[in-house]
Amino acid sequence: MESGSGLDPSKSKGSGSGEGKFGAFLKRVEPFLPRKELNPVELRSWAKKTGFVSDYSGETSTKLGETESAAFDLPKGRDHHQIDRASSRQTDLDPILGRSRRSDIGSDPGSKPGSIEEERGSNTETPLENEGGKISRDLENGCYYPGGGEGEGGGWPKPIVMKYGLRDNPSSYGPLVYYGLQHYLSLAGSLVFIPLVIVPAMDGSDKDTAAVISTMLLLTGITTILHCYFGTRLPLVQGSSFVYLAPALVVINSEEFRNLTEHKFREIMRELQGAIIVGSLFQCILGSTGLMSLLLRFINPVVVAPTVAAVGLAFFSYGFPQAGTCVEISVPVIVLLLICTLKIEITDYQAELKTDYFFNFQTKPNSTELTENFRFGKFHSVSIFGHRIFRIYAVPLSALIVWTYAFFLTVGGAYDYKGCNADIPSSNILINECKKHAYTMKHCRTDASNAWTTSPWLRIPYPFQWGFPYFHMRTCIIMIFTSLVASVDSVGTYHATSMLVNAKRPTRGVVSRGVALEGFCSLLAGIWGSGTGSTTLTENIHTINITKVANRRALPIGALFLIFFSFVGKLGAILASIPQALAASVLCFIWALTVALGLSNLRYTQTASFRNITIVGVSLFLGLSIPAYFQQYQPLSSLILPSYYLSFGAASSGPFQTGIMQLDFAMNAVMSMNMVVTFLLAFVLDNTVPGSKEEKGVYVWSRAEDMELDPAMQADYSLPRRVAQFFGCRCC
């Protein structure tokens, strides 16, 4: 075995047209040269990239047909679980890759592995086509498709089959309307529950809560349409993000605003508007000047994973303490959410095993057939008319069921106390016997809100509806750091979504364009006064994965309905009437999902690496512990603020004291936010501690040259033709 490899391209020359093609393929394969003290991790990485398969005899060869079959032998059509069982397989352990591989048994003795006939046969196979007829892209080296099934014999994971891809359109508008509304309904918790947190904290009325909800619906529709046509053009919903929720609560609970008595809601909202406008302008500059393209070189999954996870962990002191005010509502909500997302799928899998045995098999299926059926998606969760409603609509269904249950508790007198009036808190606060019940009635009763009686039927949100914004350096610095974290969050979402929809990864220019547009969307949020900035919702990844719909036209159509609903004031009033305990329970689940989606970015890295484990662990722990030090530095705030707001009250009383009040406020606020501290720690550690690209799982973005030569990639990411002509670029 010369040079330790049989991959010598020169040997294939002059061996016929088939061998010529084989030689051309091998010219693109990096040769494997032996050396002393080989690292097994590097061997596996090289084998993954080149498709190298070893023999047990000591000789090595690349079986093109076998390699291509393992990577691209995907089932055809919509029913991707249908596979060919004509030939049985034998599983062996590959000594180089460290995983199983298959070898054919009972194959034609006249054909040799790696022969020209086998190569031609494998080359004639057509790639997977989805429902819209678009040919799926090739699996790229080092690429893991979230949600995809594991490849046969330990090979590369197969991309999940989408019902509708980016450019796959149904024959009528009916499915587009349905899938568009479906996408927003599955994100209902992220879209409408943020006002239920921030408006009561600002002492806003129920009418104010309904108005902010309507404003968020309007901005979500407008910004999503803008992103689908002028941003990255990926099927991503833009909306009020939890990234901006913690900074908003920090400003709300600062000493200056907590003591306000008159017009508290409007004063705080105008302060938030000015800060969001300045932070959005920074994000626009970051994306439009190319600085984001430079920053992308230093943002890797090891940085994104703990940062996004810290966004959800920041609310652990708020979540169940608020939900626990009415456990008879909060516990059923959490249990229902877990049943809809986890338990129903397992139960349905067992039920379909029995159904499949009676109707689809002549004989009792063996364990291998059942495993293959489950692996290739033959068994799904409970579906009605082909739609998995319990997983897709887990949040709205659970909230609606428990909300109805709470209504019957209220009507049945479960929260009626002798001598107490349901008009909270004006009448109850005067009666000593009712003081201990006022808190329970406010959080549990479904008729505690007067939003329905005070909100108009028609209300159009308009710019500066709360007044002209205030601009102060202290709050502007907070939002500048927040917009930076929001950009990092979006980078991970862009990368994961592009792989999820089986598209090539965007270029750095496309990512920068998306970040710049997100800054413009946050600018609109600051002008209209939604209380938080607008960014790409991380929960999009989960939504696309369970709906299998990535159509770019469905989202704008659904966004038009959101814009229409934002004009109906009574709809916002209905949503504002959701009991606070119920909203907090749903948010507990959504924040937990945000943590999980953040940590899922580690799948691109070598998760067993001690370097990565240490960086993520230290970043998360200190990202929670350092802010706790700032939050507990002066415990006087514990006598003023409720316990669930203590973690957001360090801006006015932190340890950072320089005598410059504006700077002290800003730095104490920034260092008390978990996501900012976690991001700074992970960013510094990941870019200073040595590690290989494979170990870090570095994000690999497409090159601008590749986009110019690839029409499919241009169709996925390029701006509309007239817009591109206006800016004088062809592939921007």
N, C-alpha and C positions, 0 to 999 in steps of 0.2 A: 504494500500500500504506500505509494509514493506521496510525499507531502501531506500525509494524513487524510487525504480526501480523494474521492473519486470524481469530484466536480471539476474536471478539466475541460474547458470549452474547446480547446484545440483538438481534442479527440473526436469531436462530433463533426468536424468539417469533412466534406466530401463523402458523407455517408448516406446520401439520398436527401430528398426534399424533406422527409419527415425528420431525419436526424438534423438537417440544417435548421429546421424550426426549433428543435430541441436545443441545438447549440446556441441559437440566438437567445433562447430563454436563459440558458446557463450563463451567458455573458453578463446578464444583469445580476447574477448571484455573486455575492461577495465570497471569495475563496476562504476556506477554513485552513489556517496554518497552525500546526501544532507548536506548542511551546511548553516549557517546564512550569510546574506549579500552577496548573490551570485552575481557574475558579469555576466550580460547577454552575454557579448562577450565570456567569458570562456564557457558558456553553449553552444553557437553556435559552438565554436571550438570543444568541446567534442562531440557534435552531429555529426559534419562532420566526425570526425575520426572513430566513432563507428557505424554510420548508425542508430542512435537512432531516432525513430519516436514516437511522443506523441499522446495520445488519448484525446478526450475532456471530457471523463467521470472521469478523475482524475487518471485512471490506465494507466500504461505504458507497452508497449511491443515492441519488435523488430520484425517487419514483414520482415522476411528474404526474402520471395519471392518478396515483394514490393520493398525492398531496392535494392536487386540485379537487379531487373528489371529496376529500375530507373538509376542504374549505368552502367549496362552491356547489357541492352536490345537494342543492336544496330542493325540496319538493315543489312542484309546480302548482300554480293557481291559488285560489283562495283558501282551500282546505289544506293548510300546510302540514297537518298531522298525518296525511296519507303518505306512506313511505313504502318503498319496495322491499318486500320480505322474500324475494325469490331465492336469494342466496343467504346462507347462514354465515355468521361471523365468529371469529375467534379473537379474544382479547388477550394481548400480551403486554408486558411492561417494557416500555422503551427505556434503555439505559441512559440515554442522553437527556431526553425531555423530562424524564421522571414521571411520566404519566402513561396511561394505557393507550395502545394503538390496536387497530384491527387488521387482521390478515384474512383473506378470502379462503374458504374451504370449499372444495369441490369445484374449483374453477377449471376452465378449459386447460388441459395439460399442454396444449399446443401454444398457449400464450404465456409469455414470461413477464414477470413484473417489470414494469418500466419499458416494455417493448413499444415499437412504433405504433402497432395497432391499438394498444391500450392508450397511448398518448392521443392518437387521433380520436379515439372513442370519447375520451374525456373532454377533448376540445370541442366536440360537436354538441355537448350538452348546453342547453340554454339556461341562463341564470334565472333566479326566482323572479316571477312577475306578481305584483300585487293586484288588488281588485281594479285599480284604475288603469292597469295595463302598462305601468311604467316599470322598466327593468331596474331592479335594485342595484345599487352600487357595489363594487367589490369591497370585501372586508379589507380594511387597511391594517398594516402591520402595527401590532401593539394596541389594537382597537378592541374595546369591550362595549358591546351594545347593552345598555341597561334594560333589563326586562327580557332580553333575548334568551333563547334556550341554549343549553350547552351543546357544543358540537359533538357529533358522534365520535366515540372512541377517544374522548378527551381532546378533540380538535378545537378549532376556534369556535366561539359561540356564534350561533346563527342570528341574524338580525330579526327582530320581531316583525311580523307581517302587519302592516298598517291597512286599515280599511280604506282610507284615503290619504295619499301622500301630499306633499306640498302642492303639486300641480295637478293632482288627480281630482277631477270634478265630476259629480254625478250628472245624469241626463236632465234633471229638473232641479228647481230651487227648493223643493220641499225638504230633501235630506240636508241641504246646506243650512236651512233655517233651524232644523231640529238639532244638528250637530253643533251649530253656533250657540244656541241656548243651552244645550247640554254642557258645553265647556264652562260657561259662566255659572250655571247652577252647581256644578261640582266644586267651584271656587267660591261659593256663596259665603262661607265662613270668613274667608280672607277679605272679601269685598265690603261687607256691611257691618262687621262686628267691631271694627276699630273705633267708629264714632261712639259705640256703647261703652267704650273704655275712657276716651279722652274728654268727651263732653260732660259727663257727670263729674269728672275730676276738675273741670273748669267752672263748676257750679252753673252749668248751662241748663236751661229748661228742657222739657220734653219736646217742645216745638223746635228748639235749637238742634236737638239730636236728629229730628226728622229732616231738618234743612241740611244738615251736614251729610246725612246719608244720601239725600237726593243729589247733592253736589258731587259726592264721590262716584255715584252711578254715572253722572254726566261726564266727569273727567276720565273714568275708566273707559267709557265708550270712545271718547275723542282720542285719547292717547293710544289705545289699542289699534285704532284705524291708522293713526300716524305711523306706528311701529311696523305694521304689516306692509306698508307701502314705502316708507322712507327710512326705516331702521334696518335691522339685520334681515328683515322679511321672514323670520322664522315665526311659527304659529305660537306666539307668546302673548299672554294678556298682561297689559300694563295696569297698575292700580296702586292704591295706597299700601305701602309695604310696612311690615313689622320692623324693618330696619330703622324707620323714622319714628316708630312708636316710643321707644325708650328715650330718645332725645326730647321728644315732645313732653313726656311725663317729667323729665328732669327740669325743663323750663317751667312747667305748670306748678311744680311743687317747690320752686325756689322761694326764698324768704320774701322777696319783693312782691310776688303775686299771691302767695298764700294768705296774706293779710288784707287783700283787697275786699271791699264790701259792695261797691257799686260798679256795675258794668264789668264784672270780673271776666265773664266769658268773652266779651268783645275785646277787652284789653289784651288778654292772653292770646287770642286768635290773631290779632294784628301783629303782636310780637312774633308769633310763629310764622306768619306770612312773610315778614321782612327777612327772617333768618333763612327760610326755605328759598326765597328768591335769590339771595346771595349764594347759598350752597349750590343751587341749580346752575347759576352762571359759572361757578368754578367747574362743575361737571361738564358743561358745554365746552369750556376752554380745554379741559382735559381731553375730550374726545375729538374736537375739531382741529386742534393744533398738532396732533400726532403724538402728544405726550403719552397717551394711553397705549399706543403701539410700542413705545419704549418700556412702559411699565409692565406690559404683558410678558416681557422676557423674565421678569422676576416673580410673576404670579403663577404658582404651581398648585396642584391639588393639595399638597401638604399645607399650603397657606389658606386655600379656599375652605377646606373641610372644617377646621376648628372655628374659622370666622363665622361661617353660616350656622354652625352648631351653637355658637355663643349667642346668636340672635334669638334663638328659641329659649336657651337656658336663662337669658336675662330676666324672664318673667316667671321664674319658678316661685318667687316669693309673692307674686300677685295671683297666680292661677287658681290653685285650690283654696287658698284662704278666702278668695271671693266666692268660689263655687261652693265652699263648705257652709256658707250662710244659709243654704237651703238644700240639705243633703238629699231630701226626698225628690228633688228635681235633678240635681247635678249627677248623682250616682247613676240613675237610669240612663242619662244621656251618654255618659262615658261607656257604660256597659253596652248600650245599643251600638255605639260607634265601633267598638271592638268586635261585636258580633257581625256587623255588616261588612267590615273590612277583612276580617280574619276567619271567624268560625264558619260562616255560611259557605265559603269556598271549600273548606275541608269536608263539611257535611255533604255538599253537593257532589264532590269528587267521589265519595263513597257510594252515593246513590246512583251515579252514572255508571259506576263499575257494574252494578247489578243490571241496570237497564241495557248496557252495552252487551252483557253476557247473553241476555234473552233475545235481543233483536239483531245483533250484528255478528255474532260468532256462532259457527256451527258446533264447535267444541269449546270446552272451557278454556279461556285464555290463560296462557302461562304468565309467569311474573315478568318475563322479558317484554312481552307484548303490552302488558299493562304499564310497564315503566316507559316504553316508547310512546304510548298514547298520552300519558301524562306529560312527558317531556315535550312533545310537539304540540301541546295545547288542545288535545282532543277533549279533555275534561275541563270545563270552565266553571265559574261560579254561577249561581242561580240567575237565569235569564228569562225575560218575558219578551216575546216577539224578537228574540235574538239580541236583546240588550240586557247587560248585567246591571240592573237598576240599583241593587243593594250596594255594590262597590262604587258605582259612578256617583250615585246620589246619597252616599252615606251621611254626609253632613246635613243637607236639607231634610232628608227623611227622618233622621233621628231627632233633629230639632223640632220638626212639625209634630211628630208623635208625642214627644214629651211635653211640648207646648200645649197640645190638646189635653194631655193628662193633667197638667197644671191648671188648665181652665176648669176642669171638672172638680179639682180640689178646691179652687177658689169659690166656685158656685156652690159646692157642697158644704161650705162653711168651715173648711179646715183651718183657715186663717182669720176667722171671725173671733174677736175677743170682746168680752163684755165691757161695754162702755167706751169702746174704741171705734173710731171712724176710719174708713179706708182712705180718706183724703189725707195723704201723707205728704209732708210732715206737719202741716200747719195746725191741724186740730189735735193730733196725738201728742205733740211736744208740750202741750199745756196740761196734760193729765199724767200724773205720776205713775199710775198703774199701767199706762200704755207705753211708757218710754222703753221698757224692755222688749215690747212687741213691735215697736215701730220699725226696727231694723229688719226683722223677719218679714213683716208685711211688705216692706218696700222691695225686697229682693225676691219674694216668692209669688206674690199676687200678680195675676195677669191683668188686673184692672187698675194697677197702681199708677200707670202712665196716663196722662191726659193729652197725649199727642194727637189722638184721633179727633178730639173736640176742638183743639186749638190750631190744627194745621189746615190750610186751604186745600181745595181740590186741585187747583192749578197753581203751580209755582215754578218759575223759570229761574234757576241759579244764574247769577250775573257776576261779572268781575267786581272785586272790592266790595262785596255785599256786606262785609263787617266793618268797613272803613278803610282808610288808607294805612298801609303797613308801617310799622316802626322798624327802624334799622339801628341796631346796637351791635357793637363789635363783639361783645361776649357771646350772644346767641348766634351770631353769624359764624364765629369760629367753630362752635359746636356743630352746626349744619355742614360746614366744609368738611370736617372729619367724617361726618355721617355720609355725605355724598361719595366720599372715597370708598368707604366700606360698601355702600350700595353698588358702586362700580365693580368691586371685587366679587360681590355676590352675583352680579349679572354675568360676569365672565364665566364662572362655573356653570351657570344656567345655559348660556349660549353653547358652550362646548357639549354639555350633556344632551341638550335638545337636538343639536345637529346630528349626533350619533344615534339618538333615539329614532329619528325620522329617516334614518338611512341616507342622509345627505353627507356630502363631503364637508369637512370642517371649514368654517369661514376663514377668510384672510384677516390679518391684523387690521387692515383698513376697514373691513366690514364691522369688526368688533368695535373699533373706535367710532364708526358712524352710529352704531347702536347706542353707545354710551353718550355720545353728543345729543342724540335725540331724547334719551332718557332725561338728560339735563333740561332740555326744552320742555318735556312733559312735566317735570317738577316745577319749572317756571310757571306753567299754566296752573298747577296746583296751588302755588303761592299766590297767584293773582286771584283765583277764584275763592281761595280760603277753605281748603279741605282739612287743614290741621296737620297733615303729613305730606311728604313728598311722594312722587309717583316713580315707580321703578318696576322692573320685571319681577313678577311673583315667582318665587322659588317653587311653589306648589304646582306650577305648570308642568313640571317633569312628571309628577305623580298623575296628573290629570291625563296627559297624553298617553302615558303608559297604560292606563286602565281603559280609556275610551278607544284607543287605536285609531284616532282621527287626528291628522296633522294638516288638514286642508287650510290653505292660506285665505281662501275666500269665505270660509264659514265664520271665522272670527269677526271680520268687519260686519257681516250680516247680523250676527248676534249683538255686536256693539251698537248697531242702529236701534235695536230694541231697548238696550240699556239707556240710550239717550232719550228715547220716547218715555220710558218709565220714570226718568228723572224729573220730568215735567208734571207727573202725577203726585201731588203733595200727599195725598192720603196713603199712597204706597209707602213712602218714607215714614209716615206716621205708624203704619202697621209694623214695620220693621223696628221702629223705635220703641214699640210696646213689648218687645221681647224681654222677659224677666232677666235681671242682671246675673243671677245665679246660673241660668241656662246659657247665657252668652259666655260666661267665664268657663263653663264646663266644655263647651265646644272649642274655645280657644286653648284649653289645656291639651286637647287632642291635636289641634293644628300646630301649636308650638312644639309638641313632641315630634310631629311629622317633620317640621322644619329642622329639628336637630338630626333626625335620621337621614334626611335628604342631604344635609351638609356633610355628615360623616361618610355617606355613600361615595363621595368624591375620592376617598382613599382607595377605591377599587382600581384606580389607574396607577397606583404606586405599588411598590413591594411592601405589602402590609406587615410582613414578618421582619422587616428591617428594624433593627434597634434604633437606628437614627430617626426614622420616621415616627416610631412609637414614642420616643422620648420627646421629640418636638411637639407632636400633637398633645401628649399628656401634659407637658409643662405649660404649653400655651393655654390649654383649657383650664388647668388648675389655677395658675396665676391669673388668668383672665377672669376668674371668679373671685379669687382671694384678694388681689390688689384693689379692685373696686370696693370690696367689703371693708377694707381698711379705711378708704375715703368715706364710705357711707357711715361708718361707726365712729368716726374721729371725734365728733361732738354729739353725744347722745341726747342733747337737749331737744332735737327735732322729734324724738320719740314721744315727747309729751304733747306735741302739736299735731303731727301727722298720723293717720291710721297706719297700722303695722304693715299693710301691703303696699304702702307708698314710701316706706323708709328708705328703700334702696334707690329711690329717685330724688332724695332730698339733700344730697351732699354738695350741691353747687354753691350754696351760700355759706357753708361751714366746714369746708374741707381743710386738709393740712397745708395746701399750697397757699402760702401767704407771702406776697412780695410788696404789698402796699398799693399795687395798681389794681383797683377793684374790678375793672373789666377783665383783665388778664387772669386774676385769681378766680373769678367766677367761671371763666371759660375752661381753665385747666382743671379745676376741681370737678367740673361737670364731665369733661372728656375722660378723665382718669377714673370716674365712677361708672362709666359705661363698659359693660363686659365685652361687647363686640369690638370696640376700639382697642382696648388693651390686648385682647386675644389676637387681633390682626397684627398689631405692631410687634408682638413677641414672635408670632409665627413667621412673619415676613423677615425679621432680622435673623432668626435662627436658621430658616431654610436657605437663606442666601449667604450665610457665613459658614455653616457647617458643611464640610466637603461631602459630596455624594454624586454618584453617576446619574445620568439622565434617566436610565431605566429605574434606578432606585427612587428617584424623586417623582417619576411619572410625569415628566415635563409635558405640558400641553403643546402639541404640535399643530400649528395652524397652517392652512394652505398658503401658498405663495401667490402673489399677484400675477406672476407669469402663468401659473397653472390656470388661473381663472380666465385669463385672456384666451387660452387655447381650448378651454372646456366649455362648449355651449350649454351643457346641462348645468354646470356650476353658475354660469352667467344667468340662466333662467331662475336659479334658486335664490341668488343673492343680489343681482344687479338691480339698480333703481329702475323704475318705469322709464321707457324710452324717452319720452318728452322731458322728464325731469333730468335724466342723464345728459341729454343734449343741452339743456339749460345751463348745467354746471360744466359742460364741455368735457365730459369724461364718458368713456364707453363701458367700462366695467366697474364703475364706482357704486 
